[in-house]
Amino acid sequence: MFSTIILFVTAVLGFLSTALIFGKNKYQEHSLINKYLIIITATNAIRFLVYGIAQAYPATDFSRMATVLDVSIIMLMPCFYLYFTNIIYESKFELSNLLHFTVPLLLGSLFITASFVNPGQSNLVKKLFFFTVVLFYVVYAIFGFLLLYKHMWRRMTLIKAIQKQNELMKNWSIILYVSFILLVLIRVTVGIIINKTAIFSQHYLWISALVWIGIFAKIILTPEILYGYNLLNKTIDAAAERLALKSVWHFEGTLLPVTSEKDIKLENKIKPLLMEYLHQMEEFSFHTHAFRNSDLGLEDIAIALKIPISHVNFILKFHCNESFTDYKKIVRIHDATKLLEQGYLKEHKVESLSVTVGFTSYNTFSIAFKNITGVTVQEYLKRFKN
């Protein structure tokens, strides 16, 4: 009874996770990086639902369906790897991705055919299949580790708003990777040590279900992970009446204690106008080309927004998590990504792009672009190639 409840709970959470990932968000598009995650969550939701029904109604024969579902799990190993790749590069679908599914599809087809056509040899077939799958798991575990270690777990940036999302994605990738390894170990342990056979078994399936409950709960409770590393630019594009840079602005109180009499007076004046000021700041930053001026200063912003320079200084000092220098980088790199998407490099060079958006040197632009978007200009362009 306990295990049946666990299976049904896992199935429900799995379907909720799939709906959350698949559902269209009117502010942010995230289907590009999560197409393989959808396959992973939906497949396991269906799998645990079928097993839950099988346990609740033991008289019903689900053996063949259960076999197909168990074998289909091998198809998820490439999905994990390709999902991690999509988080890093947000690449479009390529036909070459299907090559990752060639071996598991072949193995699964041979196993199902041999098991159903010649039941007498099924045990031998299952054993050979099991050990081949374990080898396949190990290969993808190694490739996955190398990919994550090189491109995700060591990713660095000095910009605080980007650091937060980087840390979030790093923790999520570690959770998912460790869960992947744990699930493999559970299957091997149950299949060989507990059942004394090299056959996948439905016994102790609730243990795997608990791992999946953790994964599904993480997705539901932390939807920010669905937007990958490039959350900052996506929220800038999507913002309408709401603030885009929530990770940049500090709303609750002030970053530093307000001690001087002058600042206390300013705080009292600015507090009721803070949200309006921040909206104006973002409107000026992302809907004009003012930051393309490499000499842009706080006085220029104050004049453009028609607010006192002292108010601008107070906001950036007490309500902005970034330095003004880093804030300008965020705005200019976002401008650069929009120009890239519009085909700027078809007629210009990257060096020209860096000057156009307001950087005084290409090296500074290149470092800032990698820090904020997580990829180089060339890697970013791959997302928009047909």
MIDREN-120650 format. One line per 4 residues: number of its first residue (from 0); their letters; for each residue x, y, z of C-alpha. Coordinates in steps of 0.001 Angstrom, whole numbers. Last residue first. Layout:
residues N
NUM = a = X Y Z | ... $
***
This chain:
residues 386
385 = nkfr = 18901 27557 -39361 | 21382 29652 -37411 | 19963 31628 -34527 | 21329 29689 -31579 $
381 = klye = 24734 29407 -33245 | 25159 33181 -32833 | 25590 32830 -29064 | 28502 30439 -29570 $
377 = qvtv = 30252 32973 -31807 | 29640 35801 -29328 | 31063 33680 -26521 | 28864 31955 -23967 $
373 = gtin = 27642 32473 -20387 | 25442 35417 -21377 | 26692 37812 -18688 | 30270 36723 -18073 $
369 = kfai = 30918 35767 -21704 | 29663 39140 -22964 | 31602 41031 -20264 | 34872 39320 -21219 $
365 = sftn = 34352 39999 -24932 | 33327 43630 -24361 | 36363 44365 -22185 | 38595 42753 -24812 $
361 = ystf = 36939 44715 -27632 | 37727 48067 -26047 | 35819 51288 -25278 | 32475 49574 -24899 $
357 = gvtv = 29353 51549 -25800 | 27012 49333 -27804 | 28473 50454 -31141 | 32080 50031 -30000 $
353 = slse = 31597 46350 -29129 | 29645 45735 -32326 | 32425 47229 -34442 | 34897 44778 -32915 $
349 = vkhe = 32470 41960 -33724 | 32606 42896 -37408 | 29849 44454 -39485 | 27605 43657 -42435 $
345 = klyg = 26230 40224 -41580 | 27378 40796 -37997 | 24321 42912 -37169 | 21906 40118 -38059 $
341 = qell = 18941 41175 -35912 | 19737 38525 -33307 | 23244 39958 -33012 | 21826 43454 -32526 $
337 = ktad = 19551 42188 -29740 | 22474 40404 -28068 | 24565 43601 -28194 | 21851 45670 -26505 $
333 = hirv = 21709 43078 -23723 | 25479 43362 -23474 | 25174 47131 -23171 | 22578 47058 -20409 $
329 = ikky = 24409 44454 -18325 | 27744 46231 -18820 | 26239 49549 -17714 | 25037 47891 -14511 $
325 = dtfs = 28531 46513 -13972 | 30047 50007 -14078 | 27256 51442 -11916 | 28135 48871 -9275 $
321 = ench = 25610 46104 -8844 | 23191 45254 -6039 | 21308 48516 -6598 | 19076 49999 -3905 $
317 = fkli = 21399 51898 -1547 | 24187 53290 -3732 | 22507 53180 -7129 | 19277 54595 -5735 $
313 = fnvh = 21032 57300 -3698 | 23137 58457 -6664 | 20055 58728 -8866 | 18229 60685 -6165 $
309 = sipi = 21182 63068 -5696 | 21219 63669 -9462 | 17711 65092 -9131 | 15062 63647 -11470 $
305 = klai = 14290 64641 -15044 | 14873 61109 -16361 | 17202 62344 -19127 | 18881 64887 -16849 $
301 = aide = 19424 62317 -14088 | 20781 59782 -16580 | 23253 62290 -18006 | 24361 63218 -14493 $
297 = lgld = 25001 59574 -13700 | 27442 59251 -16574 | 27444 58156 -20213 | 30934 58472 -21697 $
293 = snrf = 30706 55282 -23776 | 27467 56531 -25355 | 25742 53326 -26400 | 24039 53560 -23004 $
289 = ahth = 21594 56139 -24376 | 20208 53818 -27020 | 16690 53941 -25636 | 14296 51203 -24604 $
285 = fsfe = 16576 49153 -22370 | 18235 51680 -20049 | 15691 54502 -20130 | 12799 52122 -19506 $
281 = emqh = 14852 50382 -16818 | 15593 53648 -15018 | 12010 54846 -15365 | 10728 51610 -13849 $
277 = lyem = 13249 51981 -11026 | 12160 55560 -10361 | 8497 54564 -10221 | 9345 51740 -7813 $
273 = llpk = 11288 54120 -5547 | 8829 57027 -5467 | 7385 56426 -1985 | 10903 55710 -639 $
269 = ikne = 12683 58537 -2459 | 11719 61480 -255 | 12171 59680 3065 | 15419 58157 1843 $
265 = lkid = 16726 61551 770 | 16156 62962 4261 | 17970 59974 5778 | 20787 60426 3256 $
261 = kest = 21374 64052 4330 | 21224 63179 8011 | 23924 60578 7538 | 23282 57016 8727 $
257 = vpll = 21466 54989 6094 | 22650 51427 6734 | 23685 49728 3502 | 21687 47634 1032 $
253 = tgef = 18491 49496 1854 | 15057 48378 2978 | 13331 45650 1004 | 13539 46550 -2675 $
249 = hwvs = 17117 45845 -3739 | 17430 46004 -7527 | 19696 43780 -9603 | 18001 40405 -9056 $
245 = klal = 14628 41944 -9866 | 15981 43284 -13126 | 12892 43158 -15329 | 10523 45265 -13280 $
241 = reaa = 6841 44867 -14068 | 4689 46903 -16385 | 6191 45319 -19474 | 9151 43062 -18908 $
237 = adit = 9618 40227 -21402 | 12788 41383 -23127 | 14495 42291 -19852 | 13315 39026 -18285 $
233 = knll = 14881 37068 -21126 | 18150 38997 -20937 | 18551 38228 -17227 | 17422 34606 -17404 $
229 = nygy = 20233 33655 -19782 | 21602 30905 -17583 | 18735 28484 -17983 | 15095 29548 -17943 $
225 = liep = 13690 26360 -16423 | 15875 26745 -13336 | 13804 29766 -12323 | 10861 27385 -11751 $
221 = tlii = 12201 26561 -8281 | 9377 24917 -6284 | 7915 22910 -9174 | 11252 21861 -10667 $
217 = kafi = 12736 20990 -7278 | 9631 19001 -6342 | 9930 16991 -9563 | 13557 16094 -8832 $
213 = giwv = 12875 15165 -5199 | 9843 13078 -6176 | 12071 11383 -8751 | 14458 10220 -6030 $
209 = lasi = 11514 8934 -3996 | 10233 7035 -7028 | 13567 5255 -7370 | 13031 3866 -3863 $
205 = wlyh = 9373 3111 -4684 | 10559 764 -7419 | 11711 -1601 -4650 | 10665 -4556 -6774 $
201 = qsfi = 9701 -3755 -10351 | 12797 -5537 -11598 | 15398 -5081 -14268 | 17082 -8415 -14879 $
197 = atkn = 20690 -9217 -14015 | 19713 -11623 -11305 | 20310 -12158 -7621 | 17191 -10091 -6812 $
193 = iiig = 18893 -7996 -4132 | 22439 -7826 -5531 | 21875 -7863 -9287 | 18729 -6008 -10311 $
189 = vtvr = 18097 -4106 -7090 | 21674 -2889 -6852 | 21964 -2124 -10572 | 18680 -225 -10626 $
185 = ilvl = 19539 1703 -7473 | 23010 2548 -8785 | 21540 3903 -12024 | 19038 6009 -10091 $
181 = lifs = 21813 7392 -7882 | 23918 8369 -10881 | 21005 10247 -12438 | 20129 11814 -9087 $
177 = vyli = 23733 13010 -8759 | 23458 14595 -12213 | 20102 16224 -11482 | 21180 17636 -8125 $
173 = iswn = 24519 18822 -9521 | 22788 20455 -12499 | 20340 22212 -10172 | 23129 23462 -7891 $
169 = kmle = 25057 24876 -10861 | 21914 26428 -12317 | 21127 28262 -9069 | 24743 29322 -8601 $
165 = nqkq = 24856 30723 -12136 | 21526 32491 -11576 | 22842 34223 -8463 | 26225 35005 -9997 $
161 = iaki = 24556 36734 -12946 | 22968 39378 -10722 | 26238 39697 -8806 | 28449 40460 -11807 $
157 = ltmr = 31956 39119 -11176 | 31446 35982 -13241 | 32660 32378 -13086 | 31584 29072 -14612 $
153 = rwmh = 33442 26168 -13011 | 30452 23901 -12376 | 28833 24712 -15682 | 31150 24416 -18700 $
149 = kyll = 34069 22200 -17729 | 32574 20237 -14860 | 29208 19858 -16557 | 30577 18550 -19844 $
145 = lfgf = 33124 16250 -18214 | 30491 14849 -15837 | 28003 14241 -18641 | 30572 12438 -20770 $
141 = iayv = 31478 10192 -17830 | 27849 9465 -16892 | 27056 8924 -20557 | 29707 6211 -20837 $
137 = vyfl = 28681 4631 -17531 | 25027 4468 -18545 | 25918 2734 -21825 | 27996 178 -19922 $
133 = vvtf = 25011 -432 -17632 | 22814 -779 -20724 | 25085 -3435 -22199 | 25047 -5313 -18892 $
129 = fflk = 21255 -5290 -18761 | 20759 -6224 -22405 | 22981 -9261 -22067 | 21080 -10302 -18956 $
125 = kvln = 17696 -9649 -20555 | 18586 -11701 -23621 | 19725 -14608 -21477 | 16526 -14463 -19432 $
121 = sqgp = 14343 -14117 -22526 | 15632 -17220 -24273 | 12471 -19237 -23732 | 10307 -16167 -24375 $
117 = nvfs = 11300 -16144 -28074 | 9164 -13615 -29919 | 8275 -11351 -26982 | 11649 -11179 -25267 $
113 = atif = 13693 -11195 -28493 | 11642 -8392 -30047 | 11645 -6277 -26881 | 15400 -6669 -26427 $
109 = lsgl = 16274 -6049 -30066 | 14120 -2919 -30181 | 15572 -1581 -26929 | 19142 -2129 -28037 $
105 = llpv = 18572 -465 -31405 | 16779 2497 -29862 | 19456 2796 -27162 | 22229 2780 -29806 $
101 = tfhl = 20641 5247 -32233 | 19395 7722 -29624 | 22540 9847 -29483 | 22530 9974 -33274 $
97 = lnsl = 19270 11933 -33044 | 21231 14982 -31925 | 22819 15084 -35403 | 19431 16206 -36732 $
93 = efks = 19913 19502 -34935 | 17546 21170 -32478 | 18509 24728 -31641 | 21248 25423 -29122 $
89 = eyii = 20635 26954 -25709 | 24424 26642 -25192 | 24872 25648 -21565 | 21327 24648 -20674 $
85 = ntfy = 20986 22904 -24025 | 24061 20765 -23384 | 22674 19725 -19988 | 19433 18724 -21701 $
81 = lyfc = 21382 16811 -24351 | 23126 14743 -21661 | 19942 14013 -19726 | 18088 13160 -22948 $
77 = pmlm = 20920 10831 -24016 | 20267 8805 -20834 | 16496 8966 -21232 | 16354 6463 -24082 $
73 = iisv = 17549 3753 -21683 | 14341 4299 -19721 | 12391 2933 -22690 | 13317 -605 -21610 $
69 = dlvt = 11404 -248 -18358 | 8411 1264 -20140 | 8342 -1509 -22745 | 8578 -4184 -20055 $
65 = amrs = 5828 -2531 -17999 | 3566 -2457 -21064 | 4183 -6149 -21598 | 3601 -7062 -17957 $
61 = fdta = 544 -4876 -17376 | -1837 -7762 -16742 | -4681 -6597 -14493 | -5311 -8820 -11472 $
57 = pyaq = -2788 -6766 -9460 | -5046 -3686 -9476 | -3396 -1158 -7134 | 70 -2482 -7971 $
53 = aigy = -510 -2309 -11725 | -2155 1117 -11365 | 924 2432 -9567 | 3195 827 -12146 $
49 = vlfr = 1294 2553 -14944 | 1380 5914 -13129 | 5080 5509 -12376 | 5880 5013 -16052 $
45 = iant = 3612 7806 -17268 | 5265 10316 -14913 | 8681 8927 -15841 | 8143 9498 -19539 $
41 = atii = 6653 12970 -19001 | 9542 14156 -16794 | 12336 12970 -19098 | 10651 13991 -22353 $
37 = ilyk = 9914 17464 -20954 | 13543 17741 -19820 | 14576 17039 -23413 | 12566 19986 -24717 $
33 = nils = 13761 22200 -21866 | 16317 24498 -23485 | 14130 25682 -26338 | 10847 25509 -24420 $
29 = heqy = 11956 28374 -22182 | 10143 31414 -23491 | 9471 34035 -20841 | 6668 36521 -20250 $
25 = knkg = 3511 34851 -21542 | 4687 31485 -20226 | 3540 28622 -22362 | 3068 25429 -20443 $
21 = fila = 5523 22666 -21258 | 7730 23080 -18203 | 4890 23571 -15740 | 2782 20861 -17383 $
17 = tslf = 5699 18434 -17229 | 6297 19242 -13578 | 2611 18727 -12755 | 2632 15407 -14650 $
13 = glva = 5673 14253 -12692 | 4204 15422 -9403 | 1121 13300 -10105 | 3203 10275 -11132 $
9 = tvfl = 5404 10540 -8037 | 2333 10700 -5782 | 905 7640 -7554 | 4137 5678 -7100 $
5 = iits = 4460 6669 -3437 | 865 5617 -2769 | 1538 2227 -4347 | 4726 1800 -2287 $
1 = fm = 2812 2371 947 | 0 0 0 $
***
